[in-house]
């Protein structure tokens, strides 16, 4: 179920909600999905059960427990089981009922939020029936990994309505048409389940794993966001943080049943080398109920919200503890999480940043079964393109960035130039790194465009951070400011990214090689800082990419190719459409010359602009 990196390209989601077959029919966005079977539910939490609600909570050190809330009756006593779980069925409770648990335990008599809470309302949880949503998209065909263009989005600052303190699922939903027009077909939401701190913070201090951040909206708001994204052909991934939890003493899971054991309680490792991370306590992956809650949260995203996959935050801190070897149970959690994800047709991506090919290797081959992992592409490209000296640009590094892979499979790389980490944490946007004083200068824009072209044409899965497409210059601080509207230059830049996205997804035909793994370096000119590479594959629709990393234009620049033309210019960054102060560079078709160049029998003569990139197809 969770084996090969390609296993996310087959299967059906729960309730018929997802099909990932590329030959599946287009989504029906007109009729509610009334025929979908009812979803299974976890054995803990609050689950609608006929004319009542079944409540269950794991509290092995408690001596008594009650359900307290809007029950229309006194607190309902819960019966203790031999498994440490207290249970009660409350007739008359229903979707919308507010509740919490009250426990007697080592800490006295105290109230607790449900760890399986599906929605928060102040100091109470809300009973949610995940079967109630009238889905518009009766089926959704997720893009193949090769055709995916990912957009990392922070709900709190992506779209902030006038007078509002932060963004919401509803305000982000209002911009889905813009993302669809841009060519995005996967949205990666930064953590959006309940986390510590203000709604404008990044979200990497998880408190509850199944309830949306209340300030962003409720469960129905998140379902509506996914539903509307699917109606536009956009998949939705969730950034999940399973390597640590919120470390504040008042966090809902802290010392949950009153017994802390000298650390943080039943959901976390006890005292010792595995208990702490730099950001908060580490869940105990060896405790079946603690690990089970994390795994159930993955199931909930895929089944109850019809999400399409995950980006796992800091998997290196799940599978290992620096200097202390493997984290007990960490690899088992990853393997089971990926198996469940793939069984439901989802995609799983690791942020590990160790360059370890085993992450994306099949479990049967000793791997962890992720479909892709965040790659060092962006650091390499930035190292070459950001510096002021053209003479210092290492074209060998660019060649390595384009041809890199894990275990000879380049599709397992997730590529980026900007992320929340690179733009935040004291970092800066790509054009700002090039020219901090004038990030819309010719050099800043043109060298950023070189990175954009490489991002969209190198083998792997390209990802943008919100605003990157429009040459955004603002950073991403601990309390991110609302994403600014694009400038005139930013809109010109967006036009390039849109054209590259169409080409990457082969929406106009002729560029099928961009969906295939083949790549080779055709030409590398270290003194003049020009590199050319070819994308190829079974389609026979070759793509040739030329990158000029020097501020020097050529009326003719020759590249060696193996096949006669003609070649069609599909993208040339030296166009007024992408910068009103640019020249209008070469377009149309280019005939080859039957003369050897670069050890190949034909020569492709090009007019190549300064700091320009060209993409041609044959």
GUGU-924273 format. One line per 2 residues: number of its first residue (from 1); their letters; for each residue x, y, z of C-alpha. Coordinates in steps of 0.2 Angstrom, whole numbers, plus 5000, padded with zeros to 4 digits. Example, Ala and Ser with C-alpha at 12.3 -4.5 7.8 and 13.67 -1.06 7.14 Angstrom:
# GUGU-924273
1 = as = 5062:4978:5039; 5068:4995:5036
This chain:
# GUGU-924273
1 = xx = 5000:5000:5000; 5014:5012:5004
3 = xx = 5028:5005:4994; 5035:5013:4978
5 = xx = 5037:5032:4975; 5024:5030:4961
7 = xx = 5011:5022:4972; 5002:5039:4974
9 = xx = 4998:5038:4955; 4985:5024:4958
11 = xx = 4970:5021:4970; 4954:5028:4976
13 = xx = 4951:5039:4991; 4938:5035:5004
15 = xx = 4920:5038:4999; 4925:5039:4981
17 = xx = 4932:5056:4984; 4948:5055:4975
19 = xx = 4954:5046:4959; 4972:5049:4954
21 = xx = 4971:5040:4937; 4976:5052:4923
23 = xx = 4962:5045:4912; 4948:5048:4925
25 = xx = 4934:5058:4920; 4934:5077:4924
27 = xx = 4927:5082:4941; 4908:5085:4941
29 = xx = 4908:5102:4950; 4889:5104:4949
31 = xx = 4881:5091:4959; 4884:5087:4978
33 = xx = 4892:5070:4982; 4876:5063:4990
35 = xx = 4880:5045:4986; 4896:5044:4995
37 = xx = 4896:5031:5009; 4898:5036:5026
39 = xx = 4916:5038:5033; 4923:5027:5046
41 = xx = 4928:5036:5062; 4942:5033:5075
43 = xx = 4938:5025:5091; 4942:5040:5101
45 = xx = 4934:5058:5101; 4916:5063:5098
47 = xx = 4908:5053:5084; 4890:5055:5079
49 = xx = 4880:5039:5082; 4862:5039:5076
51 = xx = 4852:5050:5088; 4867:5053:5099
53 = xx = 4886:5055:5100; 4899:5042:5106
55 = xx = 4912:5050:5116; 4929:5042:5121
57 = xx = 4945:5048:5128; 4961:5040:5133
59 = xx = 4966:5044:5151; 4975:5029:5159
61 = xx = 4979:5038:5175; 4962:5046:5178
63 = xx = 4951:5038:5191; 4934:5045:5184
65 = xx = 4929:5055:5169; 4913:5065:5163
67 = xx = 4907:5074:5147; 4903:5092:5151
69 = xx = 4895:5104:5139; 4879:5109:5130
71 = xx = 4871:5092:5133; 4854:5098:5139
73 = xx = 4858:5087:5155; 4870:5086:5169
75 = xx = 4888:5081:5165; 4888:5063:5157
77 = xx = 4898:5050:5167; 4910:5040:5157
79 = xx = 4914:5022:5160; 4932:5016:5162
81 = xx = 4938:5002:5151; 4953:4990:5154
83 = xx = 4962:4999:5140; 4963:5016:5149
85 = xx = 4949:5023:5138; 4933:5031:5146
87 = xx = 4918:5030:5135; 4900:5037:5135
89 = xx = 4886:5038:5123; 4875:5054:5125
91 = xx = 4858:5053:5118; 4852:5070:5111
93 = xx = 4870:5076:5108; 4873:5080:5090
95 = xx = 4884:5089:5077; 4886:5107:5084
97 = xx = 4886:5102:5102; 4900:5110:5112
99 = xx = 4909:5099:5125; 4925:5095:5134
101 = xx = 4930:5081:5146; 4932:5083:5165
103 = xx = 4944:5071:5174; 4949:5066:5191
105 = xx = 4967:5061:5192; 4984:5064:5200
107 = xx = 4982:5082:5196; 4965:5083:5205
109 = xx = 4949:5088:5196; 4952:5097:5180
111 = xx = 4944:5100:5162; 4953:5095:5146
113 = xx = 4950:5098:5128; 4947:5082:5117
115 = xx = 4964:5077:5109; 4953:5071:5094
117 = xx = 4943:5088:5094; 4938:5091:5076
119 = xx = 4933:5110:5079; 4937:5122:5093
121 = xx = 4925:5135:5100; 4934:5145:5114
123 = xx = 4937:5133:5128; 4926:5119:5121
125 = xx = 4927:5107:5107; 4912:5106:5094
127 = xx = 4905:5089:5088; 4907:5088:5070
129 = xx = 4899:5076:5058; 4912:5074:5043
131 = xx = 4898:5066:5033; 4888:5082:5033
133 = xx = 4897:5092:5020; 4888:5093:5003
135 = xx = 4903:5091:4992; 4903:5099:4975
137 = xx = 4916:5088:4967; 4910:5071:4967
139 = xx = 4927:5065:4961; 4944:5073:4959
141 = xx = 4958:5069:4948; 4974:5074:4956
143 = xx = 4989:5079:4945; 5002:5067:4942
145 = xx = 5018:5071:4951; 5027:5075:4935
147 = xx = 5013:5088:4931; 5012:5095:4948
149 = xx = 5016:5114:4952; 5015:5117:4970
151 = xx = 5011:5134:4979; 5016:5135:4997
153 = xx = 5003:5146:5006; 5001:5154:5023
155 = xx = 4983:5156:5027; 4985:5170:5040
157 = xx = 4994:5182:5028; 4990:5176:5010
159 = xx = 4974:5186:5008; 4969:5198:5023
161 = xx = 4953:5207:5020; 4952:5226:5024
163 = xx = 4951:5229:5042; 4954:5211:5047
165 = xx = 4968:5205:5058; 4973:5190:5047
167 = xx = 4968:5179:5033; 4956:5164:5034
169 = xx = 4951:5149:5024; 4937:5159:5016
171 = xx = 4948:5174:5011; 4961:5162:5003
173 = xx = 4947:5153:4994; 4943:5169:4985
175 = xx = 4960:5169:4977; 4959:5151:4970
177 = xx = 4954:5158:4952; 4970:5168:4952
179 = xx = 4980:5152:4957; 4972:5142:4944
181 = xx = 4975:5155:4931; 4993:5155:4936
183 = xx = 4995:5137:4932; 4996:5130:4950
185 = xx = 4988:5113:4952; 4994:5109:4970
187 = xx = 4992:5120:4985; 5003:5116:5001
189 = xx = 4995:5124:5016; 5007:5129:5029
191 = xx = 5001:5121:5046; 4982:5125:5048
193 = xx = 4977:5113:5062; 4977:5121:5079
195 = xx = 4993:5128:5084; 5000:5139:5098
197 = xx = 5002:5158:5095; 4993:5171:5085
199 = xx = 4984:5166:5069; 4997:5176:5060
201 = xx = 5012:5166:5066; 5019:5152:5056
203 = xx = 5009:5137:5064; 5024:5126:5068
205 = xx = 5018:5123:5087; 5004:5111:5085
207 = xx = 4992:5109:5099; 4978:5099:5092
209 = xx = 4980:5088:5077; 4962:5086:5070
211 = xx = 4955:5104:5073; 4957:5118:5061
213 = xx = 4965:5134:5069; 4949:5143:5075
215 = xx = 4955:5160:5069; 4956:5153:5051
217 = xx = 4939:5146:5051; 4930:5130:5056
219 = xx = 4930:5112:5049; 4917:5117:5036
221 = xx = 4927:5132:5030; 4942:5121:5027
223 = xx = 4931:5108:5018; 4924:5122:5007
225 = xx = 4942:5128:5003; 4947:5110:4998
227 = xx = 4931:5108:4988; 4933:5124:4979
229 = xx = 4951:5120:4975; 4946:5103:4968
231 = xx = 4933:5111:4957; 4947:5121:4949
233 = xx = 4958:5106:4947; 4969:5110:4961
235 = xx = 4975:5097:4974; 4978:5102:4992
237 = xx = 4992:5096:5003; 4994:5100:5022
239 = xx = 5010:5104:5031; 5010:5092:5046
241 = xx = 5021:5094:5061; 5023:5077:5069
243 = xx = 5041:5079:5076; 5036:5090:5091
245 = xx = 5021:5098:5100; 5018:5115:5108
247 = xx = 5029:5116:5123; 5018:5128:5133
249 = xx = 5012:5121:5150; 4994:5126:5146
251 = xx = 4994:5116:5129; 4980:5104:5128
253 = xx = 4990:5088:5128; 5002:5093:5142
255 = xx = 5001:5081:5156; 4984:5076:5149
257 = xx = 4977:5065:5162; 4986:5073:5177
259 = xx = 5001:5062:5177; 5017:5070:5170
261 = xx = 5030:5057:5174; 5043:5070:5176
263 = xx = 5040:5076:5158; 5025:5081:5148
265 = xx = 5013:5066:5151; 5006:5051:5141
267 = xx = 5007:5058:5124; 5026:5062:5125
269 = xx = 5042:5053:5128; 5047:5052:5147
271 = xx = 5063:5059:5154; 5078:5054:5143
273 = xx = 5087:5058:5127; 5071:5058:5116
275 = xx = 5059:5069:5126; 5064:5086:5120
277 = xx = 5067:5095:5103; 5072:5113:5101
279 = xx = 5054:5118:5098; 5044:5107:5111
281 = xx = 5041:5090:5117; 5042:5075:5105
283 = xx = 5027:5064:5104; 5030:5046:5110
285 = xx = 5030:5036:5094; 5031:5020:5104
287 = xx = 5015:5023:5113; 5001:5015:5103
289 = xx = 4988:5028:5108; 5000:5043:5105
291 = xx = 5006:5037:5088; 4988:5032:5084
293 = xx = 4982:5049:5086; 4995:5056:5074
295 = xx = 4991:5043:5061; 4972:5046:5064
297 = xx = 4975:5064:5060; 4983:5059:5043
299 = xx = 4968:5049:5040; 4956:5063:5044
301 = xx = 4964:5075:5032; 4963:5063:5018
303 = xx = 4946:5056:5022; 4936:5069:5031
305 = xx = 4943:5084:5022; 4947:5075:5006
307 = xx = 4965:5082:5006; 4977:5075:4994
309 = xx = 4993:5073:5003; 5006:5080:5015
311 = xx = 5022:5089:5018; 5030:5082:5033
313 = xx = 5040:5095:5043; 5057:5090:5049
315 = xx = 5057:5072:5046; 5075:5071:5052
317 = xx = 5068:5074:5070; 5055:5061:5068
319 = xx = 5067:5047:5063; 5082:5052:5072
321 = xx = 5089:5063:5086; 5105:5071:5082
323 = xx = 5120:5063:5091; 5108:5050:5099
325 = xx = 5104:5038:5085; 5087:5033:5079
327 = xx = 5071:5039:5088; 5061:5024:5095
329 = xx = 5046:5021:5084; 5050:5036:5072
331 = xx = 5053:5026:5057; 5038:5015:5060
333 = xx = 5027:5030:5062; 5034:5037:5045
335 = xx = 5031:5020:5036; 5014:5018:5043
337 = xx = 5009:5036:5039; 5015:5034:5021
339 = xx = 5006:5017:5019; 4990:5025:5025
341 = xx = 4993:5040:5013; 4996:5030:4998
343 = xx = 4982:5018:5002; 4970:5033:5000
345 = xx = 4978:5039:4985; 4988:5053:4993
347 = xx = 5005:5060:4991; 5019:5062:5004
349 = xx = 5033:5073:5004; 5047:5075:5017
351 = xx = 5056:5090:5022; 5072:5081:5029
353 = xx = 5086:5091:5020; 5099:5078:5023
355 = xx = 5100:5072:5005; 5096:5054:5010
357 = xx = 5090:5044:4996; 5082:5031:5007
359 = xx = 5068:5043:5011; 5061:5041:4994
361 = xx = 5066:5023:4992; 5052:5010:4993
363 = xx = 5050:5001:5010; 5053:4985:5002
365 = xx = 5071:4991:4997; 5074:4998:5014
367 = xx = 5067:5015:5011; 5054:5026:5020
369 = xx = 5042:5027:5005; 5040:5046:5003
371 = xx = 5035:5051:4985; 5048:5066:4985
373 = xx = 5059:5076:4997; 5064:5094:4998
375 = xx = 5080:5096:4988; 5095:5107:4989
377 = xx = 5091:5114:4971; 5087:5131:4977
379 = xx = 5103:5133:4988; 5114:5128:4973
381 = xx = 5105:5140:4961; 5105:5154:4973
383 = xx = 5123:5152:4976; 5127:5154:4958
385 = xx = 5115:5167:4953; 5114:5179:4968
387 = xx = 5132:5185:4969; 5137:5201:4960
389 = xx = 5151:5194:4950; 5148:5186:4934
391 = xx = 5165:5179:4933; 5162:5169:4949
393 = xx = 5147:5160:4943; 5150:5141:4943
395 = xx = 5141:5133:4929; 5146:5116:4935
397 = xx = 5135:5119:4950; 5120:5124:4939
399 = xx = 5123:5108:4929; 5123:5098:4945
401 = xx = 5106:5107:4951; 5098:5102:4934
403 = xx = 5104:5084:4934; 5103:5079:4952
405 = xx = 5092:5065:4958; 5089:5052:4972
407 = xx = 5093:5034:4968; 5093:5039:4949
409 = xx = 5075:5045:4950; 5074:5064:4948
411 = xx = 5055:5065:4950; 5058:5062:4969
413 = xx = 5065:5080:4971; 5054:5094:4976
415 = xx = 5063:5110:4969; 5061:5128:4975
417 = xx = 5069:5145:4975; 5059:5152:4989
419 = xx = 5051:5144:5004; 5044:5151:5021
421 = xx = 5061:5146:5029; 5072:5154:5015
423 = xx = 5061:5170:5015; 5059:5170:5034
425 = xx = 5072:5166:5048; 5082:5181:5043
427 = xx = 5082:5177:5024; 5076:5186:5010
429 = xx = 5066:5185:4993; 5077:5179:4978
431 = xx = 5077:5197:4969; 5081:5205:4986
433 = xx = 5096:5194:4988; 5102:5199:4971
435 = xx = 5100:5218:4974; 5093:5223:4991
437 = xx = 5093:5241:4986; 5084:5239:4970
439 = xx = 5075:5222:4969; 5066:5227:4953
441 = xx = 5082:5232:4944; 5087:5224:4927
443 = xx = 5099:5212:4935; 5088:5207:4949
445 = xx = 5073:5203:4938; 5083:5195:4924
447 = xx = 5093:5183:4936; 5078:5179:4946
449 = xx = 5070:5174:4929; 5085:5163:4926
451 = xx = 5080:5154:4942; 5062:5153:4937
453 = xx = 5066:5145:4920; 5077:5132:4928
455 = xx = 5064:5128:4942; 5051:5125:4929
457 = xx = 5061:5115:4917; 5073:5104:4928
459 = xx = 5067:5086:4932; 5057:5086:4949
461 = xx = 5042:5094:4956; 5043:5113:4956
463 = xx = 5036:5123:4971; 5034:5142:4973
465 = xx = 5031:5152:4989; 5017:5164:4989
467 = xx = 5021:5180:4980; 5036:5173:4972
469 = xx = 5027:5173:4955; 5024:5192:4956
471 = xx = 5042:5197:4961; 5037:5199:4980
473 = xx = 5050:5208:4990; 5044:5207:5007
475 = xx = 5051:5195:5020; 5042:5182:5030
477 = xx = 5044:5187:5049; 5038:5178:5065
479 = xx = 5022:5188:5062; 5020:5189:5043
481 = xx = 5013:5205:5036; 4999:5203:5023
483 = xx = 5005:5198:5006; 5007:5215:4996
485 = xx = 4998:5217:4980; 5010:5215:4965
487 = xx = 5018:5230:4957; 5018:5233:4938
489 = xx = 5035:5224:4937; 5028:5210:4947
491 = xx = 5013:5208:4935; 5026:5207:4921
493 = xx = 5035:5194:4930; 5019:5184:4934
495 = xx = 5016:5183:4915; 5033:5174:4913
497 = xx = 5029:5162:4927; 5011:5159:4920
499 = xx = 5019:5155:4903; 5032:5143:4911
501 = xx = 5018:5134:4920; 5008:5131:4905
503 = xx = 5024:5124:4896; 5029:5114:4911
505 = xx = 5012:5105:4911; 5012:5104:4892
507 = xx = 4995:5112:4891; 4998:5118:4873
509 = xx = 5007:5102:4868; 5024:5099:4861
511 = xx = 5033:5100:4877; 5030:5082:4883
513 = xx = 5048:5080:4888; 5045:5091:4903
515 = xx = 5034:5078:4910; 5047:5064:4908
517 = xx = 5063:5061:4917; 5077:5062:4904
519 = xx = 5090:5076:4905; 5107:5079:4898
521 = xx = 5119:5094:4898; 5121:5099:4879
523 = xx = 5133:5114:4882; 5143:5121:4896
525 = xx = 5153:5137:4893; 5162:5142:4909
527 = xx = 5171:5158:4903; 5155:5165:4895
529 = xx = 5143:5158:4909; 5131:5149:4897
531 = xx = 5124:5132:4900; 5111:5122:4889
533 = xx = 5102:5106:4893; 5090:5095:4885
535 = xx = 5074:5086:4892; 5069:5071:4883
537 = xx = 5058:5055:4885; 5047:5043:4877
539 = xx = 5036:5056:4869; 5050:5062:4858
541 = xx = 5045:5080:4861; 5062:5087:4866
543 = xx = 5064:5103:4876; 5080:5113:4875
545 = xx = 5084:5126:4888; 5098:5139:4887
547 = xx = 5103:5149:4902; 5115:5164:4900
549 = xx = 5121:5169:4917; 5132:5184:4911
551 = xx = 5126:5202:4908; 5131:5200:4890
553 = xx = 5120:5199:4874; 5125:5189:4858
555 = xx = 5118:5192:4841; 5122:5174:4838
557 = xx = 5126:5160:4850; 5128:5142:4844
559 = xx = 5122:5127:4854; 5125:5109:4848
561 = xx = 5110:5097:4846; 5109:5079:4840
563 = xx = 5093:5082:4829; 5089:5093:4815
565 = xx = 5076:5106:4818; 5066:5116:4816
567 = xx = 5065:5121:4835; 5051:5132:4841
569 = xx = 5055:5146:4854; 5042:5143:4867
571 = xx = 5049:5155:4881; 5062:5169:4879
573 = xx = 5064:5180:4895; 5071:5194:4884
575 = xx = 5053:5200:4879; 5044:5216:4883
577 = xx = 5029:5205:4889; 5040:5201:4904
579 = xx = 5048:5218:4906; 5043:5234:4897
581 = xx = 5062:5239:4897; 5067:5223:4889
583 = xx = 5071:5220:4871; 5060:5209:4860
585 = xx = 5071:5194:4858; 5071:5180:4846
587 = xx = 5054:5171:4844; 5046:5159:4831
589 = xx = 5056:5144:4824; 5074:5142:4822
591 = xx = 5082:5131:4809; 5097:5121:4813
593 = xx = 5113:5121:4803; 5121:5104:4798
595 = xx = 5138:5108:4806; 5146:5100:4821
597 = xx = 5145:5109:4838; 5148:5102:4856
599 = xx = 5151:5085:4848; 5134:5084:4840
601 = xx = 5130:5085:4821; 5119:5100:4821
603 = xx = 5121:5118:4827; 5106:5128:4834
605 = xx = 5110:5147:4831; 5102:5158:4843
607 = xx = 5100:5177:4847; 5104:5177:4866
609 = xx = 5100:5191:4877; 5110:5197:4893
611 = xx = 5105:5187:4908; 5092:5178:4897
613 = xx = 5085:5161:4896; 5077:5153:4881
615 = xx = 5066:5137:4880; 5064:5128:4863
617 = xx = 5054:5113:4858; 5056:5101:4844
